[in-house]
């Protein structure tokens, strides 16, 4: 019983990390260094918050997350296949 609970929590964590990767890539598309109208905060306000409603503090926490490292930590170093369409 405990193992299924742990696996379910890890699965949810992986899905959240995938969402974090999507958010980080969307911000990278809209961010431009030195341009205030294309800052990360503006990308959050104009685009990200409409797609994924969240607080600004949560957004900055997501931006500071190293997604690849966290996914490896959740998978316990196991190799995984990424199917890209």
N, C-alpha and C positions, 0 to 999 in steps of 0.2 A: 504494500500500500504506500509506504513512504517513497519508494523508488518512482512510482508513477507521479506522485506529487512533485518530486524534484524534476523529473523529465518535463512535466508540464510547465513548470516555472522556467526552465532553461529554454524551452520552445518559445515561450512568450518573450523572453529576453532577446532571443535571436530575431524574432519578428520586430521588436522595438528597434534593435540595432539596424535592421534593414531599412526601417523607416528613417532612422537617423542618417543613413547613407544617402537616401533620396533627398532629404532636406539639405544636407551639406552640398550635394551636387547642384541642386537648384540655386542655392546661394552663390556657389562658385560661378554659375552662368551669368548671374546678375551683378556680381561684385566687380568694381573697378577701383584700383588703388588711387587715392588722391582725389576722387570724384565724389563729393558729398551726396549728390543725387543718386549715386549708385553704390552707396555704402551697405554694409551688412545689415545695419539697423533699418535702412529703407527697404532692403530686400525682404526683411522680416515683416515690416508694416504693410507693404504693398502686395506681396505675393504669398509668402509662407503662411502668414496668419489666416489668410482666406482658405488655403488648402487644408492646413492642419492647425486648427485653433489651439493656441497654447499661450501661456504667459511669456513675457519677454525674458524672464529669468530662466525659464525652461529652455527657451531658444538658445541662450548663451551657453547653457550647460551642454546642450546637444552639439553646438559648434565646437566646444572644447573636448568632445569625446573622440578618442582614437578608435574608430569603428572596427578596423581590421584586427587590432590587438584584442579588443573586447570579444569579438566573435571567436578568435582562437582560444581565448580563456574559457568561454562557455563550452566550446567543443572539446576541451581538454586536450588540445593538440592533435585531434584526429583530422585526417584529410577529408575534405568534403568536395563534392562536385557542384559546380555552379553552372546551371543550364541557362544560357542566354538566348533569347529569341530575337 
